[in-house]
Amino acid sequence: MVKPFALLLLFFLPWLPPAVAATETQIEIGVLANGAKFIGDSKGGAYVIVADETTGDILAEGRTRGSTGDTERIMRGKGGRHGDISTPDDAVFRGSIALDAPRKVLITATGPLDHPESAAEAEKSLWLIPGEHLLSANRILLELSGYLIEPVDIGIDPDGRGIVRVSLEMLCGCPIQPGGTWDADTINKTATLLGEQGNSAPVPLRYSGEGTVYEARFDSPLPGARFVRIDLAGTRNANTTSRRIPLD
């Protein structure tokens, strides 16, 4: 015998709305260096993670791949705040996420991957809407702050005298040079020796005339010097970094 509840269920079942199918929603994520271009293959790209902001479940992840982009579009674009800086070859991470409802996500980017000592991280929170693809000019953008600092020649003798030479670039690998697009004159650059019993006074890093190489000369002794610390601070875009390099 069929129970009354079962009869009611059979009556109303055809009228129930069908289950909503998940919609594949495509996204592109580009990672820019602060004040410069996309972090791409030349520096190992940036690693991107897209996670549900509430549960932490990872929905998509991978590395940005491609070029650093078009300098004219990015640095001297005339499209205003919402101008399109994208080109087909830009370094991006591409993903597709199945959504059956809007979902708030937290996107994390870390890079450049080929320079872990100078790597930075940035996050962005936003809603993903089913079927609302975020591509090309409407892609998601994150920005990493910092600079690339690589030792070239650390010629400090045991009593703390000598010359420190380092290469300085934007995180995307763009060259920092006096009067250039990424103007060294807009960045405060110093080197400081760190010793067992104290530190030296900061010494300005001056352009060597070679590529992206800068140097600082230490003439006063600092016995027991163990590290040199390089500090950079942009004067126009709140871009800063610091790296400590062993002397041995």
C-alpha positions, -999 to +999 in steps of 0.1 A: +000+000+000+014+034-010+016+058+019+000+093+016+034+110+020+048+090-010+018+099-031+023+136-023+060+132-033+051+116-066+026+144-073+050+173-066+082+157-080+076+167-116+072+203-105+105+206-087+131+227-104+159+208-121+193+208-104+215+236-117+245+223-137+279+238-129+292+263-154+328+262-164+341+298-158+374+307-174+398+331-157+432+346-166+455+360-139+484+383-146+510+392-121+528+426-124+559+439-108+552+471-089+559+500-113+569+476-141+557+447-163+544+412-161+564+385-143+570+360-171+591+331-183+623+351-182+622+351-144+604+318-139+569+333-137+548+336-106+529+309-088+492+315-085+467+298-062+429+303-064+412+291-032+377+292-017+380+321+008+358+303+034+369+267+032+404+271+018+398+245-009+421+250-038+401+255-070+430+262-094+467+267-093+497+270-116+524+293-130+521+324-151+536+317-185+544+342-213+563+374-219+567+405-198+543+424-221+542+455-241+563+483-225+543+511-243+510+497-233+519+491-197+542+520-189+530+547-212+494+537-219+469+564-227+438+544-218+435+559-183+428+539-152+409+512-170+431+511-201+437+477-217+474+468-211+469+432-223+485+415-254+481+378-264+517+370-253+515+384-218+525+361-190+492+348-174+479+318-155+448+304-173+423+283-154+387+270-156+365+266-125+332+248-124+307+271-105+270+264-097+268+296-077+288+327-071+319+319-050+342+342-031+378+333-037+412+344-024+439+346-051+476+344-040+506+351-062+542+345-053+572+352-075+594+355-094+601+318-090+636+319-104+647+344-076+634+330-043+656+354-023+638+384-037+603+367-041+573+386-029+536+377-024+503+394-030+467+385-024+433+396-039+398+387-028+369+387-052+337+369-063+337+346-092+303+345-110+292+314-130+297+321-167+313+355-162+347+349-177+376+371-167+398+372-198+421+395-218+414+432-209+391+420-181+416+396-166+425+396-129+457+415-120+479+412-089+510+433-082+541+422-064+563+448-046+601+446-044+632+445-066+657+419-077+690+421-059+717+398-071+754+398-059+780+404-086+812+408-067+814+410-029+850+421-024+851+429+013+884+420+031+885+407+067+887+441+083+855+453+065+870+474+037+863+469+000+837+472-027+802+456-030+788+452-065+752+441-071+728+439-100+695+457-095+663+450-116+626+452-113+609+419-103+600+413-139+637+417-149+633+452-164+666+471-161+671+498-135+694+525-150+699+562-145+674+581-167+658+549-180+622+538-181+629+524-146+649+553-134+676+546-108+674+582-097+639+576-083+651+548-060+671+552-028+698+525-028+722+518+001+745+490+013+753+484+050+778+461+065+765+440+094+791+430+120+793+410+152+796+442+173+777+467+152+770+479+117+786+504+093+768+536+082+747+530+051+767+537+019+749+548-013+750+524-042+762+542-073+758+532-109+789+514-122+783+522-159+778+485-167+743+472-174+724+470-141+754+469-118+757+492-088+785+494-063+793+507-028+828+513-014+835+508+023+867+527+034+862+525+072+871+493+089+844+471+105+861+441+121+839+410+121+817+420+092+796+390+082+769+403+059+761+432+036+725+444+036+711+460+005+681+483+009+660+498-019+631+522-016+613+538-045+604+575-040+573+574-063+555+542-058+559+528-023+581+500-036+607+486-012+629+456-005+658+445+016+682+416+011+710+404+034+740+387+016+767+367+034+802+379+029+818+344+029 
